[in-house]
Amino acid sequence: MKTTRIFDLTEKARIYHALAQMSSSFSSIIRYCADLEQAGALTPKAKNRFQAFTVEVQGELNLEILEHVERIEMEDWARGGKVREKWEKYLQSEPKQSSKKLSNTSHK
């Protein structure tokens, strides 16, 4: 018997949550660099450099993570589509007895 991978919504939720948390953290780093520049701890040039490094690392991480998530989403989309197609096929082949029962009971 062929085993199929179940929909693991917990795994996806954990990935999306971690990605959102990470994005928020990168945003904080950008703001902290600006704060440090205003406090005189970083020169404008250093602030710009560190902010650029931060954006670069965030972009690289996002690409890596999103490639993984895209594979998961495509697999789930394909599996979900197969289930929907089977259900539609079942509904199309199902006898129309329920409508006959309704019409018989309405005449009584």
C-alpha positions, 0 to 999 in steps of 0.5 A: 500500500502506498503511504502518502505524506499527511498535511503537516500544518504545524511544520509550516506554521512553525516556519512561517512564524520563525520567518516573521520573528526573524524579519522583525529582528532584522528590522530591529537591527536596522532601527538600532543602527540608526539609534546608535548613529544618533547617539554618536556610537556609529558614523553615518558611513558605518551605520549604512554599511551595517544596515546594508549587511543586515539587509543582505543577510536577511535577503539570503536567509529569506531566499533559502527559507522560501525555496524550502517553503515553496517545495512544501506548498507545491506538494501540499497544493498537488496533494490537496488537488488530488483529494479535491479531484477524487471528491468531485469525481465521487460527487459526479458519479453519486446517484441523485437519490437525495433529490428524489427523496426530497421530492417524494417527501414534499408530496406527502 
